[in-house]
Amino acid sequence: MGQSATQTLKMPGLQQPVEIIRDQWGVSHIYAKNEHDLFFAQGYVAATDRMFQLELWRRQATGTVAEWLGPSELKRDLGTRLFKFRQNLDQEFAHYHPRGKLIITAYTAGVNARVAEVRKDTSKLSFEFKLLKSIPGFWTPEVVISRHQGLIANLTSELSFGRQVHVMGEEKTRELNWFHPTRTPASEPKLTLEKGVDGAALMQDILGLYNAFRAPLRFKKPGSDVGKTFDFLDWYETEKEYVGSNNWTLSGEKSQSHFPMLANDPHRTQSTPSLRYWIHLNAPGWNVVGAGEPTLPGVSIGHNDYGAWGLTISGSDCEDLYVYDLNPQNPNQYQYKGQWVAMKIVTDTIPVKGQQPQVVQLKYTRHGPVVFEDAKTNKAYAVRAGWMDVGCAPYLASLRMNQSKSWDEFREACSFARLPSLNMIWADRKGHIGWQVSTLAPIRPNWSGLVPVPGDGRFEWAGYLPIQQLPHLSDPAKGFIASANSNLTSPDYQPRTALGWEWSTPYRTDRLEEVLGSSKRFNLSDFSQLQNDVLSIPARTLVPLLKFALPSNEESVQKAVSLLQNWDFRLNPESIEAAIYGEWENQLRDYVYEKAVPKAAQAHFRRLSTKVLIDYLLSPPPEVFGSTPLETRNQVLTTALQEALKVLTKRLGKDSKNWNYGQVNNKHITITHAFSDWVSPAMQQKINLGPIARGGNAETINNSGNTLNQTHGASFRILVDTENWDKTLGVNSPGQSENPDDPHYRDLFDKWNRGEYFPVYFSKEKIKNVADRTTLLTP
């Protein structure tokens, strides 16, 4: 395409001119002459492409959603303000980078420069603002450090586990949840509800305020929301199951280029616009390309001139729910170490659209925000959230990583990254690869952290484990490191309570190990195939059980058994076997769930993990399968297949030749814009994406979830060979821009679906050759 015409824009607030080259995939390459201008330009560019996404973030961060959308969002704002960061801001900014204040201030100034432009000329406003009859507000540096979107929550699980223990006891709760790693699964981790924690009282809506500010914002058209209630627990369980990622790094001993390589694909909600945003930042001391969230300065996944890095979520637990006795004479006092201690009370005012502002009282114990008070029993519940401490804004410590020149410098940078809990990996041109867990790891001397505990002083954190003492590895003999949210540490790791007990199922990690552990040398094409791999290890484990299944005299069942037994276990879109297997697995899961989970516990235990399902089917326990467990299991294998075929006949028709796994009526992706209900059919065509056929499921490396419409998975992918930074490949579905009139709104959606990438150039000459447009910002 070559160099495009240059547009010059006057930009008050800049110190020197900045050149921005936008390439033909919508990635802006920013060339600045100083640090301030670099991050000012990053803020300006992000706000130009993603203004509504940024306004959404600003409103959620400041607890001003009710001012925008009315009283239905009051509870969200109250929760946000209750959990607001209220410590020293200078310390907070300096944590993320020695010049963090300068960088974050410059970034917000850049965002505000664009906000000022669209407030002056409202024709530049995106259609969402016009529908809401609103305009974007100005940012302050505090907005950048908000934690509202951090992947932090295990508090919801903690309350669920407490309820499960109350309903079905410790042993059953442990068995169904598969906590690990542990030496003695029958008695670890300890889940006892201590004296002072009443199991029945846990059934109240204790986390209503917490859940309100953690929940995604949904734009319901006025008058169209009759009868629709949002099931937070269902949303949370779905997120917990599918929000994950894959990453791996490979030594030069195993690559065709003889240089280390790295790959990363984070799995989050599939949406338009995408959560992530590609950017290239170049100024003295800075040369980094990759993606972050458009609301944050810097790059959280990418590479600089020296090395590349990526991330996946790791298991940790930095939240606890405390239960207190209140003083019957003064409910603003709680008992701690035998004394009545006064709560700290902060008064705040929340603006509400169409109503008087609401004056609220926010209460805090020594542990943190009070989320629930039970006047009948004189009890209060408060949350200790490690992430309210200094330095816990998600991904912001990436600023230090962006300037790392070696594995040692990168590990040092990781020690400032506290949220979310991450497996950080590294690969550099000098031949080194590494892995470092970086998270907030509270040490609990006398409890597991998995159920609520009394706040009377007996259960206190003994500080945090230094990040360098968390699991890590460099240049391993096997020549690669892979992570996919499953546990990579041994049960002997000490202190054990500083690690989480909940991890993803092991199948994606096992598949990565299997492929990367082969004796071949890898190239970028092999890496792209692996990121798009749809081989199912659970299928490979369960299908052989069919040889024990009770024979059926139904021809359709015999045919299905034969198809599955000759299948390659790949959930390809065109595969009929994959469709049969997928529904068979669903039926098996439903059966085992109904038998294994007591009725009274089902409201608090929504999903059986694939690992527990497979364990139960491989060695069926009598409490699930009755007094002749193997015979019953063998019968269930057949019955589940009969049911699966009935479901498929109803869904896809009588002719099994039409039962391809990937199709509109089966596995597919449709991305519905948040404002789809508000606009005309013609506009819906423009803003909604799909449906298109998909493959894979939640247990394949190409993680497309277990729902028929893929709601989660990798929208952003990066592949790096450190031999040559211009070889980097990437994608970001559906596109870089949130504006449906921009060619970069949906230009990457089909490419992403086909498992394809675009080149992410790093050298200016190559970038100029694929320039879409060039903008010069002058002071």
C-alpha positions in Angstrom: 0.0 0.0 0.0 2.9 2.3 0.7 3.2 5.6 2.4 -0.1 7.5 2.7 -0.7 11.3 2.8 0.1 12.9 6.1 -2.5 14.8 8.1 -1.3 17.5 10.6 -3.2 18.2 13.7 -2.5 21.0 16.3 -2.4 19.3 19.7 -2.2 21.7 22.7 -0.4 19.9 25.6 2.4 18.3 23.5 6.0 19.4 23.9 7.3 18.3 20.5 5.9 16.9 17.3 4.7 13.2 17.3 4.3 11.0 14.2 1.6 8.3 14.1 1.6 5.8 11.3 -1.6 3.6 11.3 -1.0 0.4 9.4 -3.5 -1.4 7.2 -4.7 -3.6 10.2 -5.5 -0.5 12.3 -2.4 -0.6 14.5 -1.0 2.8 15.4 2.8 3.1 15.5 3.6 6.1 17.6 7.0 7.9 17.2 7.6 10.6 19.9 10.7 12.5 20.9 10.1 12.3 24.7 8.3 10.1 27.3 5.5 12.6 28.1 4.5 13.0 24.4 4.6 9.2 23.8 2.0 8.5 26.5 0.0 11.6 25.7 -0.2 10.3 22.1 -1.1 6.8 23.3 -4.0 8.2 25.3 -5.2 10.3 22.4 -5.0 7.4 19.9 -6.8 5.0 22.2 -9.6 7.6 22.9 -9.9 8.2 19.1 -10.5 4.4 18.4 -12.3 3.5 21.6 -14.0 6.5 23.2 -17.2 4.8 24.3 -15.2 1.9 25.8 -13.1 4.5 27.7 -16.2 6.3 29.0 -17.6 3.0 30.2 -14.4 2.4 32.1 -14.4 6.0 33.5 -18.0 5.7 34.8 -17.4 2.3 36.4 -14.1 3.5 37.9 -15.6 6.6 39.5 -18.9 5.1 40.6 -21.0 7.5 38.4 -23.0 5.0 36.3 -26.3 5.9 38.0 -25.7 9.5 36.9 -25.6 8.1 33.3 -28.2 5.3 33.4 -30.4 6.0 36.4 -31.3 4.5 39.8 -31.0 0.8 38.6 -27.2 1.3 38.7 -27.1 2.9 42.2 -26.0 -0.4 43.9 -23.1 -0.7 41.4 -21.9 2.8 42.3 -22.2 2.1 46.0 -20.1 -1.0 45.6 -17.5 0.9 43.5 -17.2 3.6 46.1 -17.0 1.1 49.0 -14.0 -0.6 47.3 -12.4 2.6 46.0 -8.6 3.0 46.4 -8.2 5.6 49.1 -4.4 5.5 49.9 -1.5 7.8 48.9 -1.7 8.4 45.1 1.9 9.5 44.7 3.1 6.2 46.2 0.5 4.4 44.0 1.7 6.0 40.7 5.4 5.4 41.6 4.8 1.7 42.2 4.1 1.1 38.5 7.2 2.9 37.2 9.7 5.3 38.6 8.1 8.0 36.5 4.6 6.6 36.9 3.0 9.9 37.8 4.4 11.6 34.7 3.3 8.6 32.4 -0.2 8.3 33.9 -0.8 12.1 33.9 0.4 12.3 30.3 -1.9 9.4 29.3 -5.0 11.0 30.8 -4.1 14.4 29.2 -4.0 12.6 25.8 -7.4 11.0 26.5 -8.8 14.4 27.5 -7.5 16.1 24.4 -9.7 13.7 22.4 -12.6 14.2 24.8 -12.3 18.0 24.4 -12.5 17.5 20.6 -15.7 15.5 20.6 -17.4 17.7 23.2 -16.6 20.7 21.0 -17.8 18.9 17.8 -20.5 16.4 18.8 -20.8 15.1 15.2 -17.6 13.1 16.1 -19.4 11.3 18.9 -20.0 7.5 18.4 -23.5 6.3 18.0 -23.7 4.9 21.5 -23.4 8.5 23.0 -26.1 9.7 20.7 -28.5 6.9 21.8 -27.8 7.7 25.5 -28.0 11.5 24.7 -24.7 11.9 26.6 -21.1 13.1 26.1 -17.9 11.7 27.4 -16.4 13.1 30.6 -12.8 14.1 31.4 -10.4 11.7 32.9 -8.2 12.1 36.0 -5.2 9.9 36.8 -7.2 8.1 39.5 -9.4 6.6 36.7 -6.4 4.7 35.3 -5.7 2.9 38.6 -9.2 1.5 39.1 -9.4 -2.2 40.0 -13.0 -2.7 39.0 -12.2 -4.9 36.1 -9.3 -6.8 37.6 -9.7 -10.6 37.5 -9.6 -10.9 41.2 -12.8 -12.5 42.5 -12.6 -15.6 44.5 -14.7 -14.0 47.2 -17.9 -15.2 45.4 -16.4 -18.8 45.4 -15.6 -18.4 49.1 -19.2 -17.6 50.0 -20.4 -20.5 47.7 -18.0 -22.9 49.4 -19.3 -21.8 52.8 -22.8 -22.5 51.7 -21.8 -25.8 50.2 -20.2 -26.9 53.5 -23.3 -25.9 55.4 -25.5 -27.9 53.0 -23.4 -31.0 52.2 -20.5 -31.0 54.6 -16.7 -30.6 54.2 -15.9 -33.9 52.6 -18.5 -33.7 49.8 -17.5 -30.1 49.1 -13.9 -31.1 48.7 -14.7 -34.1 46.5 -16.9 -32.1 44.1 -14.6 -29.1 43.8 -11.3 -30.8 43.2 -9.1 -28.5 45.2 -5.4 -29.1 44.6 -2.4 -29.6 44.7 -2.8 -31.5 48.0 -1.1 -34.5 49.6 -4.4 -35.7 51.3 -7.4 -34.7 49.2 -9.8 -36.3 51.7 -8.9 -33.8 54.4 -7.2 -30.9 52.6 -7.9 -28.0 52.4 -9.6 -27.4 55.7 -13.1 -26.1 55.1 -14.5 -26.0 58.7 -17.0 -23.2 59.5 -15.5 -21.9 62.7 -17.5 -20.9 65.8 -19.0 -17.5 65.0 -19.8 -18.3 61.4 -23.4 -19.5 61.1 -23.8 -21.6 57.9 -27.5 -20.8 57.6 -26.8 -17.1 57.8 -24.5 -17.4 54.8 -27.6 -18.0 52.6 -28.4 -14.2 52.8 -27.3 -11.9 49.9 -24.1 -11.0 51.7 -22.1 -10.1 48.6 -24.9 -8.1 46.8 -22.9 -4.8 46.8 -19.6 -6.6 45.8 -21.4 -8.4 43.0 -23.1 -5.3 41.8 -19.8 -3.5 41.0 -18.1 -6.6 39.7 -20.9 -7.4 37.2 -20.6 -6.4 33.6 -22.6 -3.3 32.5 -25.6 -4.2 30.4 -27.5 -1.6 28.3 -31.1 -2.5 28.5 -33.3 -0.4 26.2 -35.8 1.5 28.4 -39.0 -0.5 28.8 -37.5 -3.7 27.3 -36.2 -5.2 30.5 -39.4 -6.7 31.9 -38.8 -10.0 33.7 -35.1 -10.2 32.8 -33.0 -10.7 35.9 -29.2 -11.0 35.8 -28.0 -14.2 37.4 -24.6 -13.1 38.9 -23.6 -16.5 40.0 -24.2 -18.0 36.6 -22.2 -15.2 35.0 -19.4 -15.7 37.6 -19.2 -19.5 37.1 -19.1 -19.0 33.3 -16.2 -16.5 33.7 -14.4 -18.7 36.2 -14.7 -21.7 33.8 -13.7 -19.9 30.5 -11.6 -16.9 31.4 -8.1 -18.2 31.0 -5.3 -18.2 28.4 -2.5 -20.2 26.9 1.1 -19.2 26.7 4.4 -20.9 26.0 8.0 -20.1 25.4 10.5 -22.3 23.6 14.3 -22.3 23.7 16.5 -21.9 20.6 17.4 -25.6 21.0 13.8 -26.4 19.9 13.2 -23.8 17.2 14.1 -23.8 13.5 15.6 -20.3 13.8 17.7 -21.4 16.8 16.3 -18.4 18.7 13.8 -18.5 21.5 10.1 -18.2 20.5 7.0 -17.2 22.4 3.2 -17.5 21.9 0.3 -16.1 23.9 -3.5 -16.0 23.5 -5.5 -14.7 26.4 -9.1 -16.0 26.7 -11.7 -13.4 27.7 -15.3 -12.5 26.8 -15.8 -12.2 23.0 -17.1 -8.7 22.4 -17.2 -5.8 20.1 -15.1 -3.9 20.5 -12.4 -6.3 21.6 -11.1 -6.0 25.1 -7.5 -5.6 23.9 -5.9 -3.0 21.6 -2.6 -3.2 19.6 -0.2 -0.3 19.9 3.5 0.4 19.1 5.3 2.9 21.3 8.6 4.4 20.2 10.5 7.2 22.0 13.9 7.5 23.6 14.1 4.6 26.1 10.9 3.0 24.7 10.4 0.7 21.7 7.6 -1.8 22.5 4.8 -3.3 20.4 1.9 -5.4 21.6 -1.5 -5.1 23.2 -3.0 -3.9 26.5 -6.4 -2.6 27.4 -7.0 0.7 25.8 -7.7 2.3 29.2 -4.1 1.8 30.4 -0.7 3.2 29.3 1.9 0.7 28.1 1.7 -2.8 26.7 0.8 -5.8 28.8 1.7 -8.5 26.2 4.3 -7.9 23.5 8.0 -7.4 22.9 10.7 -4.7 22.9 14.1 -4.7 21.3 15.4 -7.3 23.8 12.7 -9.8 24.7 9.1 -10.8 24.5 6.6 -11.6 27.2 3.1 -13.0 27.7 0.7 -13.9 30.4 -1.9 -16.4 31.6 -4.0 -16.3 34.8 -2.5 -18.3 37.7 -4.3 -19.5 40.8 -4.2 -17.3 43.9 -6.5 -16.0 46.6 -6.2 -12.4 47.9 -9.7 -11.9 49.3 -11.3 -13.1 52.5 -14.8 -12.7 54.0 -14.9 -11.9 57.7 -17.9 -12.2 60.1 -18.1 -10.0 63.2 -20.2 -9.7 66.3 -21.7 -6.2 66.6 -22.3 -4.3 69.8 -26.1 -4.5 70.5 -25.9 -1.0 72.0 -23.9 0.5 69.1 -24.1 -1.4 65.7 -21.2 0.7 64.4 -18.8 -1.2 66.8 -17.5 -4.7 66.2 -15.7 -7.1 68.4 -12.0 -7.6 67.9 -9.7 -9.3 70.4 -12.3 -8.9 73.1 -12.8 -5.2 72.6 -15.5 -3.1 70.9 -13.8 -1.3 68.0 -15.5 1.6 66.1 -16.0 1.2 62.4 -14.5 3.9 60.2 -17.4 5.7 58.4 -17.0 7.7 55.2 -19.9 9.8 53.9 -20.3 10.0 50.1 -22.8 11.4 47.6 -23.8 9.5 44.5 -25.4 11.5 41.6 -28.5 9.8 40.1 -30.1 10.5 36.8 -33.6 12.0 37.2 -33.4 12.0 41.0 -31.9 13.7 44.0 -28.3 12.7 44.7 -28.1 9.9 47.2 -26.0 10.5 50.4 -24.5 7.1 51.5 -22.4 5.9 54.5 -19.5 3.6 53.7 -18.4 1.5 56.6 -15.0 -0.1 57.2 -13.5 -2.5 59.7 -9.8 -3.0 60.2 -10.0 -5.6 57.5 -11.9 -3.6 54.9 -15.3 -2.6 53.5 -18.5 -3.7 55.3 -20.7 -5.3 52.6 -23.6 -6.6 54.7 -25.1 -6.0 58.1 -27.6 -8.4 59.7 -29.5 -6.4 62.3 -31.5 -9.4 63.5 -28.4 -11.3 64.7 -26.1 -8.3 65.3 -23.6 -9.6 62.7 -21.6 -7.7 60.0 -19.6 -9.0 57.1 -16.5 -7.3 55.7 -14.0 -8.0 53.0 -10.3 -8.1 53.2 -9.2 -7.4 49.6 -5.5 -7.4 49.1 -6.0 -5.6 45.9 -7.0 -2.4 47.7 -3.4 -2.0 48.8 -0.9 0.2 46.9 0.2 -1.2 43.5 -2.7 -3.4 42.5 -4.1 -1.8 39.4 -4.3 -4.6 36.9 -1.5 -4.8 34.3 -0.1 -1.4 35.0 3.3 -2.7 36.2 3.7 -3.8 32.6 5.3 -0.3 32.2 8.4 -1.7 34.0 8.3 -4.9 31.8 8.2 -2.8 28.7 11.7 -1.5 29.4 13.2 -4.8 30.6 16.4 -5.8 28.8 17.1 -9.3 30.3 15.4 -12.1 32.2 16.7 -10.7 35.5 15.3 -7.3 34.8 12.0 -8.8 33.7 11.7 -10.8 36.9 12.4 -7.7 38.9 9.6 -5.9 36.9 7.3 -8.9 37.6 7.8 -8.3 41.4 5.8 -5.1 41.0 2.9 -6.9 39.2 0.3 -7.9 41.8 -3.0 -8.1 39.9 -4.3 -10.3 38.4 -2.5 -13.4 39.5 -0.3 -14.2 36.4 2.0 -16.8 34.9 4.5 -14.3 33.2 6.7 -15.9 30.5 9.8 -14.4 28.8 11.9 -15.1 25.7 14.9 -13.0 24.7 17.3 -12.8 21.7 20.3 -13.8 23.9 18.8 -17.3 24.3 17.0 -17.2 27.6 13.4 -18.2 28.5 11.7 -18.0 31.8 8.5 -18.2 33.9 7.6 -16.3 37.0 4.3 -16.3 38.9 3.4 -12.8 39.9 0.6 -12.3 42.3 -0.6 -10.9 45.7 0.0 -14.0 47.9 -1.3 -13.5 51.4 0.1 -16.0 53.9 -2.7 -17.5 56.1 -1.0 -19.3 59.1 -4.1 -21.1 60.3 -6.8 -21.4 57.6 -7.2 -22.2 53.9 -8.9 -19.0 52.9 -11.7 -21.0 51.1 -14.6 -20.3 53.6 -15.6 -17.2 55.6 -13.9 -16.8 59.0 -14.6 -14.8 62.2 -13.2 -11.3 62.2 -12.4 -11.5 65.9 -8.6 -11.5 65.5 -7.9 -15.2 65.3 -7.5 -15.2 61.5 -5.0 -12.7 60.3 -2.7 -12.6 57.3 1.0 -12.8 58.1 2.0 -10.5 55.3 2.5 -11.3 51.6 5.0 -13.7 50.1 7.6 -11.8 48.1 6.9 -12.4 44.4 10.5 -13.7 43.8 9.7 -16.6 46.2 6.7 -17.6 44.2 7.1 -20.4 41.6 9.5 -19.6 38.8 11.8 -21.4 36.3 14.4 -20.3 33.8 16.1 -22.1 30.8 14.7 -25.6 31.7 16.4 -28.7 30.3 13.3 -29.8 28.4 13.6 -26.6 26.3 10.1 -25.1 26.8 7.7 -23.7 29.4 3.9 -23.8 28.9 1.0 -22.6 31.0 -2.8 -22.7 30.5 -4.2 -21.8 33.9 -3.7 -25.3 35.4 -1.5 -26.0 38.4 2.3 -26.1 37.7 3.5 -26.4 41.3 3.9 -29.4 43.6 1.9 -30.1 46.8 5.2 -29.7 48.7 5.4 -26.0 47.8 5.7 -23.9 51.0 4.1 -21.8 52.4 1.2 -23.8 50.9 -1.5 -21.3 51.9 0.1 -18.5 49.8 -1.0 -20.4 46.7 -4.6 -20.8 45.5 -6.5 -24.1 45.6 -8.5 -23.7 42.5 -7.1 -24.1 39.0 -8.3 -24.9 35.5 -8.5 -28.4 34.3 -5.2 -29.8 33.1 -6.1 -30.7 29.5 -4.9 -27.6 27.6 -1.6 -27.7 29.4 -1.3 -31.4 28.8 -1.8 -30.9 25.1 0.8 -28.1 25.0 3.3 -30.4 26.8 2.5 -33.2 24.4 3.1 -31.2 21.3 6.0 -29.0 22.5 7.7 -32.0 24.1 8.1 -33.8 20.7 11.6 -34.0 19.1 10.8 -31.6 16.2 12.0 -28.1 15.8 9.3 -25.5 15.6 8.5 -22.5 13.5 5.8 -19.7 13.5 3.5 -21.8 11.3 3.7 -24.7 13.8 2.9 -22.2 16.6 -0.2 -20.8 14.7 -1.4 -24.4 14.2 -1.0 -25.0 18.0 -2.9 -21.9 19.0 -5.7 -23.1 16.7 -5.5 -26.8 17.9 -8.9 -28.5 18.5 -7.7 -31.9 19.7 -9.7 -32.9 22.8 -7.9 -34.9 25.5 -11.1 -35.5 27.4 -12.6 -37.0 24.1 -9.5 -39.2 23.8 -10.0 -40.3 27.4 -13.8 -40.9 27.3 -14.4 -42.4 23.9 -12.4 -45.6 24.6 -14.8 -46.3 27.5 -17.4 -47.1 24.8 -15.9 -50.6 24.5 -17.5 -51.2 27.9 -20.8 -49.6 27.0 -23.8 -52.0 27.1 -24.6 -52.9 23.5 -27.7 -51.2 22.0 -29.9 -52.7 19.4 -30.6 -49.3 17.9 -28.8 -48.9 14.6 -28.2 -45.2 15.1 -26.4 -45.9 18.4 -24.3 -48.6 16.9 -23.4 -46.3 14.0 -22.5 -43.5 16.4 -20.3 -45.8 18.5 -18.5 -46.9 15.4 -17.9 -43.3 14.2 -16.5 -42.2 17.6 -14.2 -45.3 17.8 -12.6 -44.4 14.5 -12.4 -40.6 15.1 -9.2 -38.5 15.6 -10.7 -36.6 18.6 -10.5 -33.3 16.8 -13.4 -30.9 17.3 -13.2 -29.6 13.7 -16.2 -27.5 12.4 -16.8 -30.1 9.6 -16.7 -33.1 11.9 -19.9 -35.1 12.6 -18.2 -37.2 15.3 -17.3 -33.9 17.1 -21.0 -33.0 17.2 -22.0 -36.5 18.6 -19.1 -36.4 21.1 -20.0 -32.9 22.3 -23.6 -33.8 23.1 -22.6 -37.1 24.6 -20.3 -35.4 27.0 -23.1 -32.9 27.9 -25.4 -35.8 28.7 -22.8 -37.6 30.8 -22.1 -34.4 32.7 -25.9 -33.8 33.4 -26.3 -37.4 34.6 -23.3 -37.3 37.0 -24.1 -33.8 38.2 -27.7 -34.8 39.1 -26.5 -38.0 40.9 -23.4 -36.5 42.6 -24.6 -33.0 43.7 -27.3 -33.1 46.4 -30.4 -31.2 45.4 -30.1 -28.7 48.2 -26.6 -27.8 47.1 -27.2 -27.3 43.4 -28.1 -23.6 43.7 -24.6 -23.1 45.2 -22.7 -25.6 43.0 -23.6 -24.9 39.4 -21.0 -26.8 37.3 -19.1 -30.1 37.5 -15.6 -29.7 36.2 -14.5 -32.0 33.3 -11.8 -33.4 35.5 -14.3 -34.5 38.2 -16.6 -35.9 35.5 -13.8 -38.0 33.9 -12.6 -39.2 37.4 -16.1 -40.4 38.2 -16.5 -42.2 34.8 -13.1 -43.9 35.0 -13.6 -45.2 38.5 -17.3 -44.9 39.3 -18.0 -44.4 43.0 -21.0 -46.2 44.5 -22.5 -43.0 46.0 -23.0 -41.8 42.4 -23.5 -45.0 40.5 -25.1 -47.3 43.1 -24.2 -50.7 44.4 -22.9 -52.1 41.1 -21.1 -49.0 39.9 -19.3 -50.4 36.9 -22.4 -52.0 35.4 -24.4 -48.8 36.0 -21.6 -46.7 34.4 -21.6 -49.0 31.4 -25.4 -48.6 31.0 -25.1 -44.8 31.4 -22.5 -44.6 28.6 -25.1 -46.0 26.2 -28.1 -44.1 27.6 -26.3 -40.8 27.4 -25.4 -41.6 23.7 -29.1 -42.4 23.0 -30.1 -39.1 24.6 -27.4 -37.2 22.7 -28.7 -38.6 19.3 -32.2 -37.5 20.2 -31.0 -33.9 21.0 -29.0 -33.7 17.8 -32.0 -35.0 15.7 -34.2 -32.3 17.2 -31.5 -29.6 16.8 -30.0 -30.5 13.4 -32.5 -32.8 11.7 -33.0 -36.5 11.0 -30.1 -36.9 8.5 -26.9 -37.3 10.4 -24.9 -36.3 7.3 -26.0 -32.7 8.2 -24.7 -32.9 11.8 -21.4 -31.0 11.3 -20.1 -29.8 14.6 -19.6 -26.2 13.5 -22.8 -24.6 12.1 -25.3 -21.8 12.9 -27.5 -24.3 14.8 -24.6 -25.9 16.7 -21.1 -24.6 17.5 -20.8 -21.0 16.2 -20.0 -17.5 17.2 -22.4 -14.5 17.1 -21.2 -11.3 18.7 -24.1 -9.1 19.6 -23.3 -5.4 20.2 -24.4 -4.1 23.6 -26.8 -1.6 21.9 -28.2 -4.1 19.4 -31.7 -3.8 20.9 -31.7 0.0 20.5 -31.1 0.2 16.7 -32.7 -0.5 13.4 -32.3 -3.9 11.6 -30.0 -2.2 9.1 -27.7 -0.9 11.9 -27.8 -4.3 13.6 -26.4 -5.8 10.4 -23.6 -3.3 10.7 -22.7 -3.7 14.3 -23.4 -7.4 15.1 -21.0 -10.1 13.9 -21.6 -13.7 12.8 -22.9 -16.2 13.0 -19.9 -18.2 11.7 -19.1 -21.9 12.3 -16.5 -22.7 15.0 -14.6 -25.7 16.3 -13.1 -26.6 19.6 -14.5 -26.4 23.1 -13.4 -25.3 26.6 -10.8 -28.1 26.9 -9.0 -27.6 23.6 -6.1 -25.2 23.1 -8.3 -23.2 20.8 -10.7 -22.6 23.7 -14.2 -21.8 22.4 -16.1 -22.6 25.6 -18.8 -25.3 26.1 -21.8 -23.2 25.0 -23.1 -23.5 21.4 -22.5 -19.8 20.9 -18.9 -19.1 21.7 -18.9 -16.3 24.3 -15.3 -16.5 25.5 -11.9 -17.4 24.1 -8.9 -15.9 22.4 -9.7 -12.7 20.5 -6.1 -11.5 20.7 -3.1 -13.7 19.7 0.6 -13.1 19.3 3.4 -15.2 17.9 7.1 -14.2 18.3 10.3 -15.5 16.9 13.1 -13.5 18.6 15.4 -14.0 15.7 13.7 -11.2 13.9 11.1 -8.8 15.4 9.6 -8.1 12.0 8.4 -11.7 11.8 5.9 -11.2 14.7 2.4 -12.2 13.9 -0.8 -11.1 15.6 -4.6 -10.8 15.4 -7.3 -8.9 17.4 -10.9 -9.9 16.7 -13.1 -8.3 15.5 -10.9 -5.2 14.9 -9.0 -2.3 16.4 -11.8 0.3 16.2 -15.2 0.5 18.0 -16.7 2.7 15.2 -18.8 0.6 12.8 -18.0 3.1 10.0 -14.3 2.5 10.4 -12.8 -0.2 8.1 -11.0 -1.6 11.2 -14.3 -2.3 13.1 -14.6 -5.9 11.8 -11.7 -6.4 9.4 -10.0 -9.1 11.6 -13.0 -11.2 12.5 -12.9 -13.6 9.5 -9.1 -13.7 9.6 -9.3 -14.6 13.3 -11.9 -17.3 12.6 -9.8 -18.9 9.9 -6.8 -19.0 12.4 -4.9 -16.4 10.4 -2.7 -13.5 11.5 -1.3 -10.2 10.2 2.4 -9.2 10.3 3.2 -6.9 13.3 6.1 -4.9 11.9 8.7 -3.3 14.2 11.1 -1.6 11.9 10.0 1.8 10.6 10.8 1.0 6.9 8.5 -2.1 6.9 5.8 -0.1 8.8 5.9 2.6 6.2 5.3 0.0 3.4 2.0 -1.0 5.0 0.8 2.5 6.1 -2.9 3.2 6.0 -2.6 6.8 7.1 0.0 9.0 8.8 -0.9 11.8 11.3 1.5 14.4 12.6 0.6 15.9 16.0 2.2 19.3 16.6 2.2 21.3 19.8 
